[in-house]
């Protein structure tokens, strides 16, 4: 029986859901939401905070500040409460109400930005607000998940090795992209492994991560309105994008089978299912990373009125399994379907 004194000390690392009965393809979903922060962002938050403490950047008088659409904000709120820091999360109007209330319940301040930045949209407005806070008070410490290498190191040291322990003959790994911390950490680790693993990035339609023009995105978690500074496309074999309608359908289909996952997970599963429908061959061992659970999306993805208002009545039609003719998936993003790879060496 584990006994802990700090909430960040617990994280269930080895739980997978076999989605073959639902999808008709062999896909194992790595569940990252079973910790007190409720998402995979606990790893990056812990790594960034502890690194800042070791370097002396973060002291007892510091005020943590970060821009987040939700999950990292909750993780940092939890860690800040545990360690006795003040924390200010700068988010925007897309952040779920439940997520904002969770951060406030943990003692954090939440600043909600509603006006888009002329050049960078809502993300640009959030970053401008963070910079203004830091300029006004030297006690603010900005961890900057978008540029902080400890973001991807958390997954290099923890997430990828954990997958490899259970799947020593892994063929394909599907990873959702936002800051690309999870993607870059896992891709770098598997690049040095003893056998090649195909890395497929899953993005949201409306995201500019892989060069598309930014568009409307209403489900927080994945995608960005600019290219993430952490991204190195040399580590990515392929990228697919998923329309938010398919995200909603996938989440709700999973819920009908008893699995309540978040919007980020719905996007990753939809993208992976579409890829497998197009390219899957018998015997492939594939894993997708599920970043979060679904409780925080009860008033959005799982609220029929919200879905109808944004995506129309058709979004409530469950369709067939993701990837079949009744449930089409978007095409791969042009220009990144194949990237030259270095043959992995031993580890």
C-alpha positions as CSV (number, residue, x, y, z in Angstrom):
1,X,0.0,0.0,0.0
2,X,1.6,3.3,-1.1
3,X,1.7,6.0,1.6
4,X,2.5,9.6,0.5
5,X,2.9,13.0,2.2
6,X,2.8,15.1,-1.0
7,X,0.2,14.7,-3.8
8,X,2.7,14.8,-6.6
9,X,4.4,11.6,-5.2
10,X,1.6,9.4,-6.6
11,X,1.1,8.7,-10.3
12,X,-0.3,5.6,-11.8
13,X,2.1,4.8,-14.7
14,X,1.2,1.4,-15.9
15,X,-2.5,1.3,-16.8
16,X,-3.6,0.6,-20.4
17,X,-6.9,0.2,-22.1
18,X,-7.1,-2.3,-25.0
19,X,-9.3,-0.5,-27.6
20,X,-9.4,-3.4,-30.1
21,X,-13.0,-4.4,-29.2
22,X,-14.1,-0.8,-30.0
23,X,-11.8,0.0,-33.0
24,X,-11.2,-3.3,-34.6
25,X,-7.4,-2.5,-34.5
26,X,-4.8,-3.4,-31.8
27,X,-4.4,-0.1,-30.0
28,X,-3.4,0.2,-26.3
29,X,-4.3,3.5,-24.6
30,X,-1.9,4.6,-21.9
31,X,-3.9,6.3,-19.2
32,X,-2.1,9.3,-17.7
33,X,-5.0,10.8,-15.7
34,X,-4.8,8.7,-12.5
35,X,-3.0,11.1,-10.2
36,X,-4.1,14.0,-8.0
37,X,-3.7,16.5,-10.8
38,X,-5.8,14.4,-13.2
39,X,-3.5,14.6,-16.2
40,X,-0.1,13.9,-17.8
41,X,0.9,17.5,-17.0
42,X,1.8,16.4,-13.5
43,X,5.1,15.1,-14.9
44,X,6.1,18.3,-16.7
45,X,4.9,20.5,-13.7
46,X,7.0,18.5,-11.2
47,X,10.1,18.4,-13.4
48,X,9.9,22.2,-14.1
49,X,9.3,23.2,-10.5
50,X,12.0,20.9,-9.0
51,X,14.5,22.0,-11.7
52,X,13.8,25.7,-10.8
53,X,14.3,24.9,-7.1
54,X,17.6,23.2,-7.8
55,X,18.9,26.1,-9.8
56,X,17.8,28.7,-7.2
57,X,15.4,30.4,-9.6
58,X,12.5,29.5,-7.4
59,X,12.7,30.6,-3.8
60,X,10.3,30.8,-0.9
61,X,9.5,34.4,-1.8
62,X,8.7,33.6,-5.5
63,X,5.3,33.7,-7.1
64,X,4.9,31.1,-9.8
65,X,3.1,32.2,-12.9
66,X,2.3,30.2,-16.0
67,X,0.1,30.4,-19.1
68,X,-2.1,27.3,-19.4
69,X,-5.3,26.2,-21.1
70,X,-6.1,24.0,-18.1
71,X,-4.3,20.8,-17.2
72,X,-0.9,22.3,-16.5
73,X,-2.5,25.0,-14.4
74,X,-4.2,22.4,-12.2
75,X,-0.9,20.4,-11.8
76,X,1.0,23.6,-10.9
77,X,-1.8,24.6,-8.5
78,X,-1.6,21.3,-6.7
79,X,2.2,21.4,-6.5
80,X,2.2,25.0,-5.4
81,X,-0.3,24.2,-2.6
82,X,1.8,21.3,-1.5
83,X,5.0,23.2,-1.4
84,X,3.6,26.5,-0.1
85,X,4.1,28.7,-3.2
86,X,1.7,31.3,-4.5
87,X,0.6,30.6,-8.1
88,X,-1.1,32.7,-10.8
89,X,-2.5,30.9,-13.8
90,X,-3.1,32.9,-16.9
91,X,-5.7,31.2,-19.1
92,X,-8.4,32.2,-21.6
93,X,-12.1,31.9,-22.2
94,X,-11.8,28.4,-23.6
95,X,-10.7,27.0,-20.2
96,X,-13.4,24.8,-18.7
97,X,-15.2,26.2,-15.7
98,X,-14.5,23.1,-13.7
99,X,-10.8,23.5,-14.3
100,X,-10.8,27.1,-13.2
101,X,-12.8,26.2,-10.0
102,X,-10.3,23.4,-9.3
103,X,-7.3,25.8,-9.5
104,X,-9.1,28.3,-7.2
105,X,-10.0,25.6,-4.8
106,X,-6.3,24.7,-4.6
107,X,-5.5,28.4,-3.6
108,X,-4.4,29.7,-7.0
109,X,-5.3,32.9,-8.7
110,X,-6.8,32.6,-12.1
111,X,-6.5,35.4,-14.6
112,X,-8.8,34.9,-17.7
113,X,-7.8,36.7,-20.9
114,X,-10.7,37.2,-23.3
115,X,-9.4,39.6,-26.0
116,X,-7.1,38.1,-28.7
117,X,-3.7,39.4,-29.4
118,X,-3.3,41.0,-32.8
119,X,-0.6,38.6,-33.9
120,X,-0.9,35.6,-31.6
121,X,-4.6,35.1,-30.8
122,X,-5.6,34.1,-27.3
123,X,-2.2,32.4,-26.6
124,X,-0.4,35.6,-27.6
125,X,-2.7,37.6,-25.2
126,X,-2.0,35.1,-22.4
127,X,1.8,35.4,-23.0
128,X,1.6,39.2,-23.1
129,X,-0.2,39.2,-19.8
130,X,2.4,36.9,-18.2
131,X,5.2,39.1,-19.4
132,X,3.5,42.2,-18.0
133,X,3.2,40.5,-14.6
134,X,6.9,39.6,-14.6
135,X,7.9,43.1,-15.6
136,X,5.8,44.6,-12.8
137,X,7.1,42.4,-10.0
138,X,10.5,40.6,-9.8
139,X,9.0,38.0,-7.5
140,X,7.2,36.3,-10.4
141,X,8.9,33.2,-11.8
142,X,7.6,32.1,-15.2
143,X,8.4,28.4,-15.9
144,X,7.4,28.9,-19.6
145,X,6.2,25.4,-20.6
146,X,6.5,26.4,-24.2
147,X,10.3,26.9,-24.1
148,X,11.4,24.9,-21.0
149,X,13.4,21.8,-21.9
150,X,12.3,20.2,-18.6
151,X,8.9,19.9,-20.2
152,X,10.2,17.3,-22.6
153,X,12.8,15.8,-20.2
154,X,9.9,14.7,-17.9
155,X,8.7,12.4,-20.7
156,X,12.2,11.3,-21.8
157,X,13.0,10.1,-18.3
158,X,9.5,8.7,-17.3
159,X,6.8,8.3,-20.0
160,X,8.8,6.7,-22.8
161,X,10.7,4.2,-20.6
162,X,7.4,3.2,-18.9
163,X,5.9,2.4,-22.3
164,X,9.0,0.4,-23.4
165,X,8.9,-1.7,-20.3
166,X,5.4,-3.1,-21.2
167,X,5.8,-3.0,-25.0
168,X,9.4,-4.0,-25.9
169,X,8.3,-4.6,-29.5
170,X,6.4,-1.3,-30.0
171,X,5.8,-0.4,-33.7
172,X,3.8,2.9,-33.6
173,X,3.4,5.5,-30.9
174,X,0.6,8.1,-31.2
175,X,1.1,11.4,-29.2
176,X,-1.1,14.4,-29.1
177,X,0.6,17.8,-29.5
178,X,0.3,21.1,-27.8
179,X,3.6,22.4,-26.4
180,X,5.0,19.2,-27.9
181,X,6.7,18.3,-24.6
182,X,5.3,14.8,-24.4
183,X,6.0,14.3,-28.2
184,X,9.6,15.5,-28.0
185,X,10.5,13.6,-24.8
186,X,9.1,10.3,-26.1
187,X,10.4,10.7,-29.6
188,X,14.0,11.5,-28.4
189,X,14.0,8.5,-26.1
190,X,12.7,6.0,-28.7
191,X,15.1,7.4,-31.3
192,X,18.0,6.0,-29.2
193,X,16.2,2.7,-28.5
194,X,17.3,-0.7,-29.9
195,X,14.6,-0.8,-32.6
196,X,12.7,1.8,-34.7
197,X,9.4,3.1,-33.4
198,X,7.2,5.2,-35.8
199,X,6.2,8.4,-34.1
200,X,2.8,9.8,-35.2
201,X,1.9,13.3,-33.9
202,X,-1.9,13.9,-33.5
203,X,-2.9,17.6,-33.9
204,X,-6.3,19.4,-33.9
205,X,-7.7,21.1,-37.0
206,X,-7.2,24.8,-36.5
207,X,-3.8,24.4,-35.0
208,X,-0.7,26.0,-36.5
209,X,1.8,23.6,-35.1
210,X,2.7,22.0,-38.4
211,X,2.4,25.0,-40.6
212,X,-1.4,25.3,-41.2
213,X,-3.0,28.7,-40.6
214,X,-4.6,29.0,-37.2
215,X,-8.3,28.6,-37.0
216,X,-11.1,28.2,-34.4
217,X,-10.4,25.7,-31.7
218,X,-12.9,25.4,-28.8
219,X,-11.6,22.3,-27.0
220,X,-8.6,23.1,-24.8
221,X,-5.5,20.8,-24.4
222,X,-4.1,20.1,-27.9
223,X,-3.0,22.4,-30.7
224,X,-1.4,25.9,-30.7
225,X,-1.9,29.0,-32.6
226,X,1.8,29.3,-33.3
227,X,4.7,26.8,-33.9
228,X,5.9,25.5,-30.5
229,X,9.6,26.4,-29.8
230,X,10.2,22.9,-28.5
231,X,9.2,21.1,-31.7
232,X,11.9,19.4,-33.8
233,X,10.2,17.8,-36.8
234,X,13.2,15.6,-37.4
235,X,11.9,13.3,-34.7
236,X,8.4,13.1,-36.2
237,X,7.6,10.5,-38.8
238,X,4.1,11.5,-39.5
239,X,1.4,14.0,-38.3
240,X,-2.4,13.7,-38.6
241,X,-5.0,16.3,-37.7
242,X,-8.4,15.7,-36.2
243,X,-11.5,17.8,-36.5
244,X,-13.1,18.8,-33.2
245,X,-16.4,17.1,-34.3
246,X,-14.5,13.8,-34.4
247,X,-13.0,14.6,-31.0
248,X,-16.5,15.0,-29.6
249,X,-17.8,11.8,-31.2
250,X,-14.9,9.8,-30.0
251,X,-15.1,11.0,-26.4
252,X,-18.8,10.3,-26.4
253,X,-18.4,6.8,-28.0
254,X,-15.8,5.9,-25.3
255,X,-18.1,7.1,-22.6
256,X,-20.8,4.8,-23.9
257,X,-18.4,2.0,-23.2
258,X,-17.8,3.2,-19.7
259,X,-14.6,5.2,-20.3
260,X,-14.9,8.9,-19.6
261,X,-11.9,10.6,-21.1
262,X,-11.0,14.2,-21.8
263,X,-11.0,16.1,-25.1
264,X,-7.3,15.6,-25.6
265,X,-7.7,11.9,-25.3
266,X,-10.6,11.9,-27.7
267,X,-8.4,13.7,-30.3
268,X,-5.6,11.2,-29.9
269,X,-7.8,8.2,-30.1
270,X,-9.6,9.5,-33.2
271,X,-6.3,10.3,-34.9
272,X,-4.9,6.9,-34.1
273,X,-8.0,5.1,-35.2
274,X,-8.0,6.9,-38.5
275,X,-4.3,6.1,-39.1
276,X,-4.8,2.5,-38.3
277,X,-7.9,2.3,-40.6
278,X,-5.7,3.6,-43.4
279,X,-2.3,2.0,-42.7
280,X,-2.8,-0.7,-40.0
281,X,-1.6,-4.2,-40.8
282,X,-2.2,-7.3,-38.7
283,X,0.4,-7.8,-35.9
284,X,1.3,-4.1,-35.4
285,X,1.8,-3.2,-31.7
286,X,0.6,0.4,-31.2
287,X,0.2,2.6,-28.2
288,X,-1.6,6.0,-27.8
289,X,-1.1,8.3,-24.9
290,X,-4.3,9.5,-23.1
291,X,-3.4,12.8,-21.4
292,X,-6.5,13.2,-19.2
293,X,-9.8,12.1,-17.9
294,X,-13.3,13.5,-18.7
295,X,-14.7,15.0,-15.6
296,X,-13.5,18.5,-16.5
297,X,-15.3,18.3,-19.9
298,X,-18.8,17.5,-18.5
299,X,-20.0,21.1,-19.3
300,X,-18.5,21.1,-22.8
301,X,-17.8,17.9,-24.7
302,X,-20.3,15.9,-22.8
303,X,-23.0,18.7,-22.7
304,X,-25.3,18.2,-25.7
305,X,-26.4,21.9,-25.8
306,X,-22.8,23.0,-26.0
307,X,-21.9,20.5,-28.7
308,X,-25.0,21.4,-30.8
309,X,-24.4,25.2,-30.5
310,X,-20.8,24.9,-31.8
311,X,-20.8,21.9,-34.2
312,X,-24.5,21.3,-35.1
313,X,-26.8,18.3,-34.5
314,X,-24.7,16.0,-36.6
315,X,-22.0,16.1,-33.9
316,X,-24.3,14.1,-31.6
317,X,-24.5,11.3,-34.2
318,X,-22.2,8.6,-32.8
319,X,-21.4,7.3,-36.3
320,X,-19.2,4.2,-36.6
321,X,-15.8,3.5,-35.1
322,X,-13.3,6.2,-35.9
323,X,-11.7,5.6,-39.2
324,X,-14.5,3.7,-41.0
325,X,-16.6,5.1,-43.8
326,X,-19.3,6.4,-41.5
327,X,-16.8,8.3,-39.4
328,X,-14.2,9.8,-41.7
329,X,-10.9,11.1,-40.4
330,X,-9.0,14.1,-41.8
331,X,-6.0,13.4,-44.1
332,X,-2.4,13.5,-42.9
333,X,-0.8,17.0,-42.8
334,X,1.0,17.6,-46.0
335,X,4.8,17.9,-45.9
336,X,5.5,15.7,-42.9
337,X,4.2,12.3,-43.8
338,X,7.8,11.0,-44.1
339,X,10.8,12.4,-42.3
340,X,14.3,10.9,-42.6
341,X,15.3,9.0,-39.5
342,X,18.5,7.9,-38.0
343,X,18.7,4.2,-37.3
344,X,18.3,3.8,-33.5
345,X,21.3,2.6,-31.7
346,X,21.5,0.6,-28.5
347,X,20.5,2.0,-25.2
